[in-house]
Amino acid sequence: MLIPADDGGAPIRIITDDVPLPKTHLKRKDLNRFRKLLLDRRAMLSADVRQMADEAFDRHGGASHERSAMPLHMADVGTDNYEQEFTLGLIDSERELLREIDDALERIDEGTYGICLKTHRAIGQARLEAKPWARYCIEYARLREQGRVP
């Protein structure tokens, strides 16, 4: 399938999922550097998720041990519920990012890291530096943001 480019350039060819990805264009030292970046980011995110979960579910006592025997005001209960829901939403987002990082690490192992999953073009080095878990080249990512492709 060909999608016209927004900038009037060459159309972007979308490759069907049954076509295997080509091998990466990146050198081993670059792949090792990206693996380290991904693993470092994964460790940081995992710690953040654990901390947020502990706070959301008050596993370490948090404010609960500071509460008195006085009845809670309904607004306080609402605020607590809102904060917990907000934190749970953040945890979901962080877990999704962890899945994307794991997928990128798998692509490194398979030798297809740095290749757009939909166009089979090389993902630019600058994009990988900014977002090492990137699945798509910048052109395809823009088409997705515009809702022009799934």
C-alpha angles and dihedrals in degrees: 000000000000121000118193113242117242093228093056091254128128115315118259116245115218112209120214118248093245092068111090118240117254119243120271123273092212124108121241093253090054091048090051091050092050091046089055092047090050094046092048091049090046092053091049093048093046090054091047092050092050092049093047091048091050091051095043093052094035092232094161098048095260112172094341093082089052094056117109129217089263115115117261120247115239090237090057091052090049092049091049091050092048092050091048092049090047091051091047089053090052090049090053091051092049091048090052089052089050089054090051090050091050089050090051091050088051090051089053089053091048093048095241099102114133094029119116109245092218107034099027088224121136113267108235119258091235091055092049090049091053096039111015091181092058113143098186139047115250093257094056092042089056091050089052092050089052091050092240094124133027 
